[in-house]
Amino acid sequence: MPTYAYRCRDCTRTFEVKRPMSESGAPASCPEGHADTVKLLTTVSLTSSSSAAAPAGGCCGGACGCGS
């Protein structure tokens, strides 16, 4: 089940909520009881110990703008 990060606008606390993707847009209440929260944009980093994971020249040879 995915984990979504939120920040409370009242107390500035950051917290996470596990919920199904079908509920990803649902509002989340702060653990302190505040309702004014915002969903944060998070990224996932995938790494591999295999040298075959990325083509020569970077992740995509520079086509994605990675600078390789």
PDB file of N, H, CA, C and O in Angstrom:
ATOM      1  N   MET A   1       0.852  -1.167   0.000  1.00  0.00           N
ATOM      2  CA  MET A   1       0.000   0.000   0.000  1.00  0.00           C
ATOM      3  C   MET A   1       0.906   1.240   0.000  1.00  0.00           C
ATOM      4  O   MET A   1       1.846   1.313   0.791  1.00  0.00           O
ATOM      5  N   PRO A   2       0.633   2.212  -0.875  1.00  0.00           N
ATOM      6  CA  PRO A   2       1.476   3.410  -0.956  1.00  0.00           C
ATOM      7  C   PRO A   2       1.386   4.273   0.302  1.00  0.00           C
ATOM      8  O   PRO A   2       0.379   4.284   1.010  1.00  0.00           O
ATOM      9  N   THR A   3       2.465   4.985   0.545  1.00  0.00           N
ATOM     10  H   THR A   3       3.282   4.976  -0.031  1.00  0.00           H
ATOM     11  CA  THR A   3       2.538   5.934   1.651  1.00  0.00           C
ATOM     12  C   THR A   3       2.578   7.339   1.073  1.00  0.00           C
ATOM     13  O   THR A   3       3.371   7.621   0.174  1.00  0.00           O
ATOM     14  N   TYR A   4       1.741   8.208   1.574  1.00  0.00           N
ATOM     15  H   TYR A   4       1.097   7.979   2.304  1.00  0.00           H
ATOM     16  CA  TYR A   4       1.666   9.586   1.103  1.00  0.00           C
ATOM     17  C   TYR A   4       2.097  10.524   2.234  1.00  0.00           C
ATOM     18  O   TYR A   4       1.731  10.324   3.392  1.00  0.00           O
ATOM     19  N   ALA A   5       2.874  11.542   1.883  1.00  0.00           N
ATOM     20  H   ALA A   5       3.171  11.704   0.942  1.00  0.00           H
ATOM     21  CA  ALA A   5       3.368  12.510   2.866  1.00  0.00           C
ATOM     22  C   ALA A   5       2.500  13.767   2.834  1.00  0.00           C
ATOM     23  O   ALA A   5       2.095  14.232   1.768  1.00  0.00           O
ATOM     24  N   TYR A   6       2.229  14.299   4.004  1.00  0.00           N
ATOM     25  H   TYR A   6       2.558  13.921   4.870  1.00  0.00           H
ATOM     26  CA  TYR A   6       1.428  15.507   4.161  1.00  0.00           C
ATOM     27  C   TYR A   6       2.130  16.458   5.122  1.00  0.00           C
ATOM     28  O   TYR A   6       2.956  16.041   5.934  1.00  0.00           O
ATOM     29  N   ARG A   7       1.789  17.751   5.019  1.00  0.00           N
ATOM     30  H   ARG A   7       1.118  18.090   4.359  1.00  0.00           H
ATOM     31  CA  ARG A   7       2.273  18.745   5.973  1.00  0.00           C
ATOM     32  C   ARG A   7       1.074  19.519   6.475  1.00  0.00           C
ATOM     33  O   ARG A   7       0.211  19.932   5.701  1.00  0.00           O
ATOM     34  N   CYS A   8       1.034  19.710   7.781  1.00  0.00           N
ATOM     35  H   CYS A   8       1.735  19.375   8.410  1.00  0.00           H
ATOM     36  CA  CYS A   8      -0.029  20.494   8.411  1.00  0.00           C
ATOM     37  C   CYS A   8       0.321  21.973   8.288  1.00  0.00           C
ATOM     38  O   CYS A   8       1.433  22.390   8.611  1.00  0.00           O
ATOM     39  N   ARG A   9      -0.637  22.753   7.819  1.00  0.00           N
ATOM     40  H   ARG A   9      -1.541  22.415   7.557  1.00  0.00           H
ATOM     41  CA  ARG A   9      -0.395  24.190   7.683  1.00  0.00           C
ATOM     42  C   ARG A   9      -0.519  24.928   9.008  1.00  0.00           C
ATOM     43  O   ARG A   9      -0.032  26.050   9.145  1.00  0.00           O
ATOM     44  N   ASP A  10      -1.167  24.304   9.978  1.00  0.00           N
ATOM     45  H   ASP A  10      -1.563  23.392   9.866  1.00  0.00           H
ATOM     46  CA  ASP A  10      -1.324  24.948  11.286  1.00  0.00           C
ATOM     47  C   ASP A  10      -0.083  24.779  12.161  1.00  0.00           C
ATOM     48  O   ASP A  10       0.437  25.757  12.696  1.00  0.00           O
ATOM     49  N   CYS A  11       0.393  23.535  12.307  1.00  0.00           N
ATOM     50  H   CYS A  11      -0.031  22.740  11.872  1.00  0.00           H
ATOM     51  CA  CYS A  11       1.518  23.285  13.213  1.00  0.00           C
ATOM     52  C   CYS A  11       2.819  22.948  12.464  1.00  0.00           C
ATOM     53  O   CYS A  11       3.850  22.723  13.099  1.00  0.00           O
ATOM     54  N   THR A  12       2.784  22.914  11.150  1.00  0.00           N
ATOM     55  H   THR A  12       1.947  23.097  10.634  1.00  0.00           H
ATOM     56  CA  THR A  12       3.913  22.619  10.252  1.00  0.00           C
ATOM     57  C   THR A  12       4.488  21.214  10.412  1.00  0.00           C
ATOM     58  O   THR A  12       5.585  20.936   9.928  1.00  0.00           O
ATOM     59  N   ARG A  13       3.766  20.342  11.077  1.00  0.00           N
ATOM     60  H   ARG A  13       2.875  20.568  11.470  1.00  0.00           H
ATOM     61  CA  ARG A  13       4.224  18.960  11.241  1.00  0.00           C
ATOM     62  C   ARG A  13       4.097  18.209   9.916  1.00  0.00           C
ATOM     63  O   ARG A  13       3.117  18.392   9.193  1.00  0.00           O
ATOM     64  N   THR A  14       5.069  17.377   9.598  1.00  0.00           N
ATOM     65  H   THR A  14       5.865  17.228  10.185  1.00  0.00           H
ATOM     66  CA  THR A  14       5.022  16.511   8.428  1.00  0.00           C
ATOM     67  C   THR A  14       4.700  15.104   8.906  1.00  0.00           C
ATOM     68  O   THR A  14       5.271  14.626   9.886  1.00  0.00           O
ATOM     69  N   PHE A  15       3.775  14.437   8.202  1.00  0.00           N
ATOM     70  H   PHE A  15       3.311  14.824   7.405  1.00  0.00           H
ATOM     71  CA  PHE A  15       3.369  13.092   8.601  1.00  0.00           C
ATOM     72  C   PHE A  15       3.040  12.270   7.368  1.00  0.00           C
ATOM     73  O   PHE A  15       2.861  12.820   6.281  1.00  0.00           O
ATOM     74  N   GLU A  16       2.961  10.967   7.527  1.00  0.00           N
ATOM     75  H   GLU A  16       3.107  10.520   8.410  1.00  0.00           H
ATOM     76  CA  GLU A  16       2.679  10.055   6.437  1.00  0.00           C
ATOM     77  C   GLU A  16       1.402   9.280   6.696  1.00  0.00           C
ATOM     78  O   GLU A  16       1.051   8.997   7.841  1.00  0.00           O
ATOM     79  N   VAL A  17       0.704   8.936   5.601  1.00  0.00           N
ATOM     80  H   VAL A  17       0.990   9.166   4.671  1.00  0.00           H
ATOM     81  CA  VAL A  17      -0.529   8.160   5.673  1.00  0.00           C
ATOM     82  C   VAL A  17      -0.438   7.041   4.642  1.00  0.00           C
ATOM     83  O   VAL A  17      -0.141   7.290   3.474  1.00  0.00           O
ATOM     84  N   LYS A  18      -0.694   5.807   5.074  1.00  0.00           N
ATOM     85  H   LYS A  18      -0.936   5.604   6.023  1.00  0.00           H
ATOM     86  CA  LYS A  18      -0.763   4.678   4.145  1.00  0.00           C
ATOM     87  C   LYS A  18      -2.219   4.500   3.743  1.00  0.00           C
ATOM     88  O   LYS A  18      -3.104   4.387   4.591  1.00  0.00           O
ATOM     89  N   ARG A  19      -2.452   4.477   2.429  1.00  0.00           N
ATOM     90  H   ARG A  19      -1.732   4.569   1.740  1.00  0.00           H
ATOM     91  CA  ARG A  19      -3.807   4.296   1.917  1.00  0.00           C
ATOM     92  C   ARG A  19      -3.738   3.779   0.496  1.00  0.00           C
ATOM     93  O   ARG A  19      -2.712   3.919  -0.170  1.00  0.00           O
ATOM     94  N   PRO A  20      -4.829   3.178   0.022  1.00  0.00           N
ATOM     95  CA  PRO A  20      -4.855   2.679  -1.357  1.00  0.00           C
ATOM     96  C   PRO A  20      -4.733   3.828  -2.362  1.00  0.00           C
ATOM     97  O   PRO A  20      -5.103   4.963  -2.062  1.00  0.00           O
ATOM     98  N   MET A  21      -4.220   3.530  -3.534  1.00  0.00           N
ATOM     99  H   MET A  21      -3.920   2.608  -3.778  1.00  0.00           H
ATOM    100  CA  MET A  21      -4.086   4.551  -4.575  1.00  0.00           C
ATOM    101  C   MET A  21      -5.431   5.165  -4.929  1.00  0.00           C
ATOM    102  O   MET A  21      -5.493   6.335  -5.305  1.00  0.00           O
ATOM    103  N   SER A  22      -6.501   4.401  -4.815  1.00  0.00           N
ATOM    104  H   SER A  22      -6.450   3.450  -4.509  1.00  0.00           H
ATOM    105  CA  SER A  22      -7.831   4.918  -5.130  1.00  0.00           C
ATOM    106  C   SER A  22      -8.255   6.034  -4.177  1.00  0.00           C
ATOM    107  O   SER A  22      -9.184   6.784  -4.477  1.00  0.00           O
ATOM    108  N   GLU A  23      -7.580   6.150  -3.026  1.00  0.00           N
ATOM    109  H   GLU A  23      -6.825   5.541  -2.782  1.00  0.00           H
ATOM    110  CA  GLU A  23      -7.883   7.195  -2.044  1.00  0.00           C
ATOM    111  C   GLU A  23      -6.771   8.234  -1.951  1.00  0.00           C
ATOM    112  O   GLU A  23      -6.706   8.989  -0.981  1.00  0.00           O
ATOM    113  N   SER A  24      -5.899   8.277  -2.951  1.00  0.00           N
ATOM    114  H   SER A  24      -5.951   7.664  -3.739  1.00  0.00           H
ATOM    115  CA  SER A  24      -4.735   9.164  -2.893  1.00  0.00           C
ATOM    116  C   SER A  24      -5.105  10.645  -2.821  1.00  0.00           C
ATOM    117  O   SER A  24      -4.344  11.438  -2.267  1.00  0.00           O
ATOM    118  N   GLY A  25      -6.243  11.028  -3.363  1.00  0.00           N
ATOM    119  H   GLY A  25      -6.861  10.384  -3.813  1.00  0.00           H
ATOM    120  CA  GLY A  25      -6.658  12.425  -3.346  1.00  0.00           C
ATOM    121  C   GLY A  25      -7.500  12.819  -2.155  1.00  0.00           C
ATOM    122  O   GLY A  25      -7.868  13.985  -2.014  1.00  0.00           O
ATOM    123  N   ALA A  26      -7.812  11.861  -1.292  1.00  0.00           N
ATOM    124  H   ALA A  26      -7.513  10.914  -1.406  1.00  0.00           H
ATOM    125  CA  ALA A  26      -8.649  12.158  -0.125  1.00  0.00           C
ATOM    126  C   ALA A  26      -7.882  13.024   0.876  1.00  0.00           C
ATOM    127  O   ALA A  26      -6.673  12.853   1.031  1.00  0.00           O
ATOM    128  N   PRO A  27      -8.557  13.944   1.552  1.00  0.00           N
ATOM    129  CA  PRO A  27      -7.874  14.771   2.551  1.00  0.00           C
ATOM    130  C   PRO A  27      -7.396  13.934   3.736  1.00  0.00           C
ATOM    131  O   PRO A  27      -7.940  12.867   4.021  1.00  0.00           O
ATOM    132  N   ALA A  28      -6.380  14.431   4.412  1.00  0.00           N
ATOM    133  H   ALA A  28      -5.938  15.298   4.181  1.00  0.00           H
ATOM    134  CA  ALA A  28      -5.834  13.752   5.591  1.00  0.00           C
ATOM    135  C   ALA A  28      -5.765  14.737   6.739  1.00  0.00           C
ATOM    136  O   ALA A  28      -5.363  15.885   6.549  1.00  0.00           O
ATOM    137  N   SER A  29      -6.146  14.309   7.911  1.00  0.00           N
ATOM    138  H   SER A  29      -6.473  13.377   8.065  1.00  0.00           H
ATOM    139  CA  SER A  29      -6.062  15.152   9.103  1.00  0.00           C
ATOM    140  C   SER A  29      -4.711  14.969   9.769  1.00  0.00           C
ATOM    141  O   SER A  29      -4.153  13.872   9.783  1.00  0.00           O
ATOM    142  N   CYS A  30      -4.200  16.044  10.314  1.00  0.00           N
ATOM    143  H   CYS A  30      -4.653  16.935  10.302  1.00  0.00           H
ATOM    144  CA  CYS A  30      -2.943  16.033  11.061  1.00  0.00           C
ATOM    145  C   CYS A  30      -3.121  15.165  12.316  1.00  0.00           C
ATOM    146  O   CYS A  30      -4.204  15.153  12.901  1.00  0.00           O
ATOM    147  N   PRO A  31      -2.080  14.442  12.736  1.00  0.00           N
ATOM    148  CA  PRO A  31      -2.167  13.664  13.977  1.00  0.00           C
ATOM    149  C   PRO A  31      -2.491  14.519  15.208  1.00  0.00           C
ATOM    150  O   PRO A  31      -2.959  14.002  16.222  1.00  0.00           O
ATOM    151  N   GLU A  32      -2.240  15.834  15.111  1.00  0.00           N
ATOM    152  H   GLU A  32      -1.860  16.255  14.287  1.00  0.00           H
ATOM    153  CA  GLU A  32      -2.564  16.746  16.214  1.00  0.00           C
ATOM    154  C   GLU A  32      -4.022  17.205  16.153  1.00  0.00           C
ATOM    155  O   GLU A  32      -4.477  17.936  17.033  1.00  0.00           O
ATOM    156  N   GLY A  33      -4.764  16.776  15.108  1.00  0.00           N
ATOM    157  H   GLY A  33      -4.394  16.182  14.394  1.00  0.00           H
ATOM    158  CA  GLY A  33      -6.178  17.106  15.013  1.00  0.00           C
ATOM    159  C   GLY A  33      -6.519  18.251  14.072  1.00  0.00           C
ATOM    160  O   GLY A  33      -7.691  18.600  13.928  1.00  0.00           O
ATOM    161  N   HIS A  34      -5.523  18.840  13.433  1.00  0.00           N
ATOM    162  H   HIS A  34      -4.571  18.557  13.550  1.00  0.00           H
ATOM    163  CA  HIS A  34      -5.788  19.942  12.506  1.00  0.00           C
ATOM    164  C   HIS A  34      -6.250  19.397  11.161  1.00  0.00           C
ATOM    165  O   HIS A  34      -5.827  18.319  10.745  1.00  0.00           O
ATOM    166  N   ALA A  35      -7.107  20.135  10.491  1.00  0.00           N
ATOM    167  H   ALA A  35      -7.451  21.011  10.830  1.00  0.00           H
ATOM    168  CA  ALA A  35      -7.653  19.673   9.210  1.00  0.00           C
ATOM    169  C   ALA A  35      -6.989  20.331   8.002  1.00  0.00           C
ATOM    170  O   ALA A  35      -7.125  19.836   6.883  1.00  0.00           O
ATOM    171  N   ASP A  36      -6.270  21.443   8.209  1.00  0.00           N
ATOM    172  H   ASP A  36      -6.159  21.845   9.118  1.00  0.00           H
ATOM    173  CA  ASP A  36      -5.667  22.178   7.094  1.00  0.00           C
ATOM    174  C   ASP A  36      -4.319  21.567   6.736  1.00  0.00           C
ATOM    175  O   ASP A  36      -3.283  22.000   7.241  1.00  0.00           O
ATOM    176  N   THR A  37      -4.330  20.562   5.866  1.00  0.00           N
ATOM    177  H   THR A  37      -5.171  20.210   5.456  1.00  0.00           H
ATOM    178  CA  THR A  37      -3.103  19.875   5.468  1.00  0.00           C
ATOM    179  C   THR A  37      -2.937  19.931   3.957  1.00  0.00           C
ATOM    180  O   THR A  37      -3.895  20.155   3.217  1.00  0.00           O
ATOM    181  N   VAL A  38      -1.713  19.725   3.521  1.00  0.00           N
ATOM    182  H   VAL A  38      -0.935  19.543   4.122  1.00  0.00           H
ATOM    183  CA  VAL A  38      -1.403  19.714   2.101  1.00  0.00           C
ATOM    184  C   VAL A  38      -0.577  18.459   1.800  1.00  0.00           C
ATOM    185  O   VAL A  38       0.326  18.100   2.556  1.00  0.00           O
ATOM    186  N   LYS A  39      -0.898  17.807   0.695  1.00  0.00           N
ATOM    187  H   LYS A  39      -1.631  18.099   0.081  1.00  0.00           H
ATOM    188  CA  LYS A  39      -0.163  16.613   0.274  1.00  0.00           C
ATOM    189  C   LYS A  39       1.151  17.056  -0.356  1.00  0.00           C
ATOM    190  O   LYS A  39       1.173  17.962  -1.189  1.00  0.00           O
ATOM    191  N   LEU A  40       2.241  16.417   0.044  1.00  0.00           N
ATOM    192  H   LEU A  40       2.223  15.681   0.721  1.00  0.00           H
ATOM    193  CA  LEU A  40       3.561  16.759  -0.469  1.00  0.00           C
ATOM    194  C   LEU A  40       3.912  15.906  -1.676  1.00  0.00           C
ATOM    195  O   LEU A  40       3.489  14.754  -1.775  1.00  0.00           O
ATOM    196  N   LEU A  41       4.673  16.464  -2.578  1.00  0.00           N
ATOM    197  H   LEU A  41       5.016  17.400  -2.498  1.00  0.00           H
ATOM    198  CA  LEU A  41       5.171  15.728  -3.721  1.00  0.00           C
ATOM    199  C   LEU A  41       6.420  14.979  -3.278  1.00  0.00           C
ATOM    200  O   LEU A  41       7.387  15.595  -2.829  1.00  0.00           O
ATOM    201  N   THR A  42       6.406  13.677  -3.400  1.00  0.00           N
ATOM    202  H   THR A  42       5.621  13.177  -3.765  1.00  0.00           H
ATOM    203  CA  THR A  42       7.552  12.875  -3.015  1.00  0.00           C
ATOM    204  C   THR A  42       8.081  12.147  -4.237  1.00  0.00           C
ATOM    205  O   THR A  42       7.358  11.936  -5.210  1.00  0.00           O
ATOM    206  N   THR A  43       9.336  11.768  -4.179  1.00  0.00           N
ATOM    207  H   THR A  43       9.923  11.939  -3.388  1.00  0.00           H
ATOM    208  CA  THR A  43       9.952  11.033  -5.278  1.00  0.00           C
ATOM    209  C   THR A  43      10.471   9.705  -4.768  1.00  0.00           C
ATOM    210  O   THR A  43      10.733   9.534  -3.578  1.00  0.00           O
ATOM    211  N   VAL A  44      10.611   8.785  -5.676  1.00  0.00           N
ATOM    212  H   VAL A  44      10.398   8.923  -6.643  1.00  0.00           H
ATOM    213  CA  VAL A  44      11.134   7.468  -5.348  1.00  0.00           C
ATOM    214  C   VAL A  44      12.462   7.314  -6.058  1.00  0.00           C
ATOM    215  O   VAL A  44      12.569   7.607  -7.249  1.00  0.00           O
ATOM    216  N   SER A  45      13.455   6.866  -5.354  1.00  0.00           N
ATOM    217  H   SER A  45      13.368   6.628  -4.387  1.00  0.00           H
ATOM    218  CA  SER A  45      14.765   6.650  -5.933  1.00  0.00           C
ATOM    219  C   SER A  45      15.001   5.157  -6.068  1.00  0.00           C
ATOM    220  O   SER A  45      14.962   4.419  -5.084  1.00  0.00           O
ATOM    221  N   LEU A  46      15.242   4.725  -7.280  1.00  0.00           N
ATOM    222  H   LEU A  46      15.274   5.324  -8.080  1.00  0.00           H
ATOM    223  CA  LEU A  46      15.539   3.323  -7.524  1.00  0.00           C
ATOM    224  C   LEU A  46      17.022   3.193  -7.831  1.00  0.00           C
ATOM    225  O   LEU A  46      17.556   3.907  -8.679  1.00  0.00           O
ATOM    226  N   THR A  47      17.671   2.289  -7.145  1.00  0.00           N
ATOM    227  H   THR A  47      17.236   1.708  -6.456  1.00  0.00           H
ATOM    228  CA  THR A  47      19.101   2.071  -7.384  1.00  0.00           C
ATOM    229  C   THR A  47      19.339   0.611  -7.681  1.00  0.00           C
ATOM    230  O   THR A  47      18.547  -0.257  -7.314  1.00  0.00           O
ATOM    231  N   SER A  48      20.433   0.360  -8.346  1.00  0.00           N
ATOM    232  H   SER A  48      21.076   1.065  -8.645  1.00  0.00           H
ATOM    233  CA  SER A  48      20.797  -1.009  -8.682  1.00  0.00           C
ATOM    234  C   SER A  48      22.296  -1.155  -8.546  1.00  0.00           C
ATOM    235  O   SER A  48      23.050  -0.237  -8.869  1.00  0.00           O
ATOM    236  N   SER A  49      22.721  -2.292  -8.075  1.00  0.00           N
ATOM    237  H   SER A  49      22.108  -3.038  -7.812  1.00  0.00           H
ATOM    238  CA  SER A  49      24.149  -2.537  -7.957  1.00  0.00           C
ATOM    239  C   SER A  49      24.722  -3.087  -9.251  1.00  0.00           C
ATOM    240  O   SER A  49      25.936  -3.252  -9.373  1.00  0.00           O
ATOM    241  N   SER A  50      23.863  -3.371 -10.211  1.00  0.00           N
ATOM    242  H   SER A  50      22.877  -3.237 -10.112  1.00  0.00           H
ATOM    243  CA  SER A  50      24.288  -3.926 -11.495  1.00  0.00           C
ATOM    244  C   SER A  50      24.684  -2.803 -12.441  1.00  0.00           C
ATOM    245  O   SER A  50      23.971  -1.807 -12.559  1.00  0.00           O
ATOM    246  N   SER A  51      25.814  -2.958 -13.113  1.00  0.00           N
ATOM    247  H   SER A  51      26.394  -3.767 -13.018  1.00  0.00           H
ATOM    248  CA  SER A  51      26.235  -1.951 -14.076  1.00  0.00           C
ATOM    249  C   SER A  51      25.395  -2.019 -15.340  1.00  0.00           C
ATOM    250  O   SER A  51      25.439  -1.092 -16.149  1.00  0.00           O
ATOM    251  N   ALA A  52      24.633  -3.087 -15.535  1.00  0.00           N
ATOM    252  H   ALA A  52      24.598  -3.840 -14.878  1.00  0.00           H
ATOM    253  CA  ALA A  52      23.787  -3.222 -16.711  1.00  0.00           C
ATOM    254  C   ALA A  52      22.477  -2.460 -16.552  1.00  0.00           C
ATOM    255  O   ALA A  52      21.681  -2.415 -17.490  1.00  0.00           O
ATOM    256  N   ALA A  53      22.233  -1.860 -15.388  1.00  0.00           N
ATOM    257  H   ALA A  53      22.880  -1.897 -14.626  1.00  0.00           H
ATOM    258  CA  ALA A  53      20.971  -1.180 -15.130  1.00  0.00           C
ATOM    259  C   ALA A  53      20.807   0.074 -15.979  1.00  0.00           C
ATOM    260  O   ALA A  53      19.691   0.393 -16.389  1.00  0.00           O
ATOM    261  N   ALA A  54      21.890   0.788 -16.250  1.00  0.00           N
ATOM    262  H   ALA A  54      22.796   0.529 -15.916  1.00  0.00           H
ATOM    263  CA  ALA A  54      21.807   2.019 -17.027  1.00  0.00           C
ATOM    264  C   ALA A  54      22.661   1.883 -18.276  1.00  0.00           C
ATOM    265  O   ALA A  54      23.781   1.375 -18.211  1.00  0.00           O
ATOM    266  N   PRO A  55      22.142   2.333 -19.416  1.00  0.00           N
ATOM    267  CA  PRO A  55      22.925   2.273 -20.630  1.00  0.00           C
ATOM    268  C   PRO A  55      24.134   3.191 -20.547  1.00  0.00           C
ATOM    269  O   PRO A  55      24.150   4.132 -19.753  1.00  0.00           O
ATOM    270  N   ALA A  56      25.124   2.927 -21.348  1.00  0.00           N
ATOM    271  H   ALA A  56      25.110   2.162 -21.993  1.00  0.00           H
ATOM    272  CA  ALA A  56      26.309   3.785 -21.400  1.00  0.00           C
ATOM    273  C   ALA A  56      25.858   5.197 -21.720  1.00  0.00           C
ATOM    274  O   ALA A  56      25.035   5.394 -22.614  1.00  0.00           O
ATOM    275  N   GLY A  57      26.374   6.169 -21.018  1.00  0.00           N
ATOM    276  H   GLY A  57      27.043   6.009 -20.293  1.00  0.00           H
ATOM    277  CA  GLY A  57      25.991   7.550 -21.257  1.00  0.00           C
ATOM    278  C   GLY A  57      24.929   8.038 -20.289  1.00  0.00           C
ATOM    279  O   GLY A  57      24.385   9.125 -20.484  1.00  0.00           O
ATOM    280  N   GLY A  58      24.618   7.280 -19.262  1.00  0.00           N
ATOM    281  H   GLY A  58      25.060   6.398 -19.103  1.00  0.00           H
ATOM    282  CA  GLY A  58      23.661   7.736 -18.259  1.00  0.00           C
ATOM    283  C   GLY A  58      22.390   6.925 -18.252  1.00  0.00           C
ATOM    284  O   GLY A  58      22.319   5.837 -18.823  1.00  0.00           O
ATOM    285  N   CYS A  59      21.381   7.479 -17.590  1.00  0.00           N
ATOM    286  H   CYS A  59      21.439   8.363 -17.126  1.00  0.00           H
ATOM    287  CA  CYS A  59      20.140   6.744 -17.410  1.00  0.00           C
ATOM    288  C   CYS A  59      19.441   6.442 -18.721  1.00  0.00           C
ATOM    289  O   CYS A  59      18.819   5.388 -18.859  1.00  0.00           O
ATOM    290  N   CYS A  60      19.531   7.354 -19.693  1.00  0.00           N
ATOM    291  H   CYS A  60      20.036   8.209 -19.580  1.00  0.00           H
ATOM    292  CA  CYS A  60      18.855   7.143 -20.973  1.00  0.00           C
ATOM    293  C   CYS A  60      19.685   7.708 -22.120  1.00  0.00           C
ATOM    294  O   CYS A  60      19.169   7.958 -23.209  1.00  0.00           O
ATOM    295  N   GLY A  61      20.957   7.903 -21.867  1.00  0.00           N
ATOM    296  H   GLY A  61      21.377   7.700 -20.983  1.00  0.00           H
ATOM    297  CA  GLY A  61      21.801   8.486 -22.902  1.00  0.00           C
ATOM    298  C   GLY A  61      21.604   9.982 -23.075  1.00  0.00           C
ATOM    299  O   GLY A  61      22.047  10.556 -24.070  1.00  0.00           O
ATOM    300  N   GLY A  62      20.946  10.616 -22.119  1.00  0.00           N
ATOM    301  H   GLY A  62      20.586  10.150 -21.311  1.00  0.00           H
ATOM    302  CA  GLY A  62      20.739  12.056 -22.161  1.00  0.00           C
ATOM    303  C   GLY A  62      19.399  12.488 -22.716  1.00  0.00           C
ATOM    304  O   GLY A  62      19.103  13.682 -22.736  1.00  0.00           O
ATOM    305  N   ALA A  63      18.570  11.540 -23.173  1.00  0.00           N
ATOM    306  H   ALA A  63      18.811  10.570 -23.157  1.00  0.00           H
ATOM    307  CA  ALA A  63      17.289  11.889 -23.771  1.00  0.00           C
ATOM    308  C   ALA A  63      16.320  12.506 -22.772  1.00  0.00           C
ATOM    309  O   ALA A  63      15.437  13.268 -23.166  1.00  0.00           O
ATOM    310  N   CYS A  64      16.467  12.193 -21.494  1.00  0.00           N
ATOM    311  H   CYS A  64      17.184  11.575 -21.175  1.00  0.00           H
ATOM    312  CA  CYS A  64      15.537  12.729 -20.493  1.00  0.00           C
ATOM    313  C   CYS A  64      15.987  14.075 -19.942  1.00  0.00           C
ATOM    314  O   CYS A  64      15.295  14.666 -19.113  1.00  0.00           O
ATOM    315  N   GLY A  65      17.135  14.564 -20.391  1.00  0.00           N
ATOM    316  H   GLY A  65      17.697  14.084 -21.064  1.00  0.00           H
ATOM    317  CA  GLY A  65      17.646  15.834 -19.875  1.00  0.00           C
ATOM    318  C   GLY A  65      18.533  15.652 -18.664  1.00  0.00           C
ATOM    319  O   GLY A  65      18.825  16.615 -17.956  1.00  0.00           O
ATOM    320  N   CYS A  66      18.970  14.408 -18.414  1.00  0.00           N
ATOM    321  H   CYS A  66      18.732  13.626 -18.989  1.00  0.00           H
ATOM    322  CA  CYS A  66      19.791  14.114 -17.234  1.00  0.00           C
ATOM    323  C   CYS A  66      21.198  14.667 -17.356  1.00  0.00           C
ATOM    324  O   CYS A  66      21.949  14.658 -16.381  1.00  0.00           O
ATOM    325  N   GLY A  67      21.564  15.143 -18.521  1.00  0.00           N
ATOM    326  H   GLY A  67      20.954  15.151 -19.313  1.00  0.00           H
ATOM    327  CA  GLY A  67      22.889  15.738 -18.695  1.00  0.00           C
ATOM    328  C   GLY A  67      23.959  14.743 -19.049  1.00  0.00           C
ATOM    329  O   GLY A  67      25.132  15.104 -19.137  1.00  0.00           O
ATOM    330  N   SER A  68      23.589  13.507 -19.254  1.00  0.00           N
ATOM    331  H   SER A  68      22.636  13.213 -19.182  1.00  0.00           H
ATOM    332  CA  SER A  68      24.591  12.501 -19.614  1.00  0.00           C
ATOM    333  C   SER A  68      24.906  12.551 -21.083  1.00  0.00           C
ATOM    334  O   SER A  68      25.730  11.773 -21.564  1.00  0.00           O
TER     335      SER A  68
END
